[in-house]
Amino acid sequence: MADGLGEPIRTLDNMKLLNISALALFASCATVDTSTPAGPTPTSAKTQWVYNADLKVSHPPFREVHCNWKDRLDQPYVFLENVGPYADTGALIPEVHRLLAQQGIQPAGPPFGLFYDDPSSVESGKLRSRACVPVGSWTQPALPLRKDTLPSRTVAYALASGPYPGVPSSYAGIFGYMSKMNWAIAGPIREIYMIPPSEVDGYEQLICEVQVPVTRR
């Protein structure tokens, strides 16, 4: 199955109201710029994942959000599913890592969250999301972990700095960029948490890549 939780949200205006407090474990209209040079490589001396930024990082309060698009490749991943408040999704990521270690499976990249529903139109207890960790295509996890593949897709994306629960404040800039491109949402929003908060001196050093799958209106 591909993101097998059904039809994603497709309205940009409602999605601006998202308030995802993802990655609790790691305890405004926006102007779009698509021509800015790449910023510095956001990484940490301790993290094993080195992220080469190809887009200028946007910073809170996200009055200016630097956006672009790219073609994402297929990404196999393991996950735990969450039905309920999005604030609970991030708290599942340490459990995904624990189960991977228990099963002797090595992660293939930083964790991410997938968010399927619009909190302005779906009640909190029915919101669908996944706490995910990328793995190799050959991986065969045991329950309760499940495996899926995030399909190749054109995505609009931005790099947001600051505390991860504040990342949704950057969405308005991405949606503005999508409107200019005449694009609609074509799948769940993906937040990739590039740097664990335990590895930085301040939350302003955190980097999250937000990806929104798109299709022509």
N, C-alpha and C positions, 0 to 999 in steps of 0.2 A: 504494500500500500504506500501511497505517497501522502505524508502528512495526514494520516487517515482519521481525522476528526471532523470531516464534513466540510461544508461550504464556509469559507472565511468571510469576514466582514468586508464590505466593498464600498462603504461610504466614508469619504474623507472627513466631512464635517463632524460626524459623530466620533470618529477616531481621535480627533483633537482633544477629546475629553478623557482619554485614557489616563489612568493614574496607577501605573504598574510599580509596586514597591518590590521589584525583583531583587534577588540576591540579598535578602535579609540576613542570610548566613554570614556575609562578609562584614558583618557589623563592625498675551504677548504675541504678537505676530512676529515672524522671523524673516530676515532678508536672506535670500539665497545667493550664494556665490559658487559658480562651477568652474572658475578659471584660476583659482588660487593655487600657488605652488605647494608641493608636498611639505608637510611639517616635519619635525624631528621624529626619530623612531621612538615611540612610546614603549619603553620596556623597563625592566627592573634588573638590578644586579643579581637578584635571587631567583627570578622566575625562569622556568625552562622554556617558555614560549617567547620568541623574539618577533615583535610585530613591526613590520616595515610599513609605515604610514604612507599612503599614496594620495592623501587628501589632508588639507589643513584641519586641525582639530578645532571643534567648536566648544565654547566654554559657557557655563551658566552666567547669566540667566537666559542664554540662548536667544538674544535679540538678533544675532547674526548666526546663521547655520550654513556651513559649507557643505554642499551636496554634490553628488555625481551619480552615475549609474555604472553598472558592470554586469557581466554575465557570470553568474555563480556556477561552479561545478557541482556535480553530485557529491553529497557529504553523508556517508554512513554515520549513524550515531546510536547510542543506547540512551534510554530515558526512563524516568518515572513520571507517570501521568498525574496531574493534579486537576481535580474538579472542585472549585471553591475560590476563595479570594486569591488574587494574584500575589498578594504579600506572602503567601505560603509557598510559592513556587521556588524561590531562591533557597529556602530552607531545606529543600530536597536535594540540592546539588551535593552537599557533603555525603549524603547517603548513597548517591550514585557513585561517587569516588570510592567510598568504603566498600561497596559491593564489587566494584571493578577490581580493587586490590585483593579482595577475598577470592575472586575468581581468577586472579592472575592475568588480568587484561590491562594493557597499557593504554592510557588515553592518547589520542592522536592530535590534540589541540586543546585550547581553552574551552571551558564550559559555556553553554548558552541556554537561553530560555526561548521557547516558542509560545506566542500568545495569540489565541484564535478568536476571541470574542471582544465585543465592545462593552465595557462596563456601564455605559450610559443606556444600553438597551437590553443587557442581560444581567439578571440579578446576581449578586456576589457569589451566592452558593452554587451557581451553575456555570461560572466562568471556566473555560477549558484552557489548560496550558500544559507544557512539558518542561521538566528540568532535564537537560541534555548534556552529554559529553561525547565528542566525536571519537570514533574508533576506526580501525582498519576494516576494509570490506570483508575480510575473512572471519571477522569476529563472530562467535556464536555464544552470546551471553545466556546465563541461566536465569529463570524467574527469581525474584520479581522484576529484574531488568528486562526490558523489551528493546528490540532493535528495529530501526527504520532507516530510510534514506531520504535526506532532504534533497529534492530534485534540482537539477540544473535549471536556472531561471534568471531572467533579467531582473535586477533589483536596483532600486534607488537606495542610497545609503549615505550615512554621515558618521563621523567620529565624535563622540560626546565625552567630555571630561567631567570629573566631579563624582560625588557619591552616586552609586548605582541606582538607588531609589528615585533620584532626580532625573534620570535619563529621559523619561517620557516627556519632559518639558521641551525636549529638542524635536519632538515629532511634528510640531506645527511647521517648522522649517522644511522638513522633508515633504510634508503634504503640500506645502506651497510650491515646491519644486515640481512635484508630480502634477499638480494642476496646470502649471505652465507647459509641461510636456504632454498634456492631455492623457495622463495615465490614471488608471484605477488600481486599487489593491487587488492582488491575485493570489493571496495566501497569507499564512500567519506572519506576524511581525517577529523578527529574530533579533535578540539582543545578545551579542557576544561579549563576555566579560574578560577582557584581555589581561588584566592584572589583578591579582588578589589584593585586597586592602591590607593584608598583613605584611605585604612586601613594599609598602610605600611609607614615606614620612608624613604625607598629608593626603586627604581624599582628592585634592585638586590634581594629583598625579594619576588618578585612575582613568582608564580609557575603555569605553564601550563602543563597539561598532553596531549601529542599528541598520538592519536591512529590511526593506519593504518590497516584496515581490510585486511586479507591476505588469499590467496589460493595457493595451490601447482601449480607450473608452469606446 
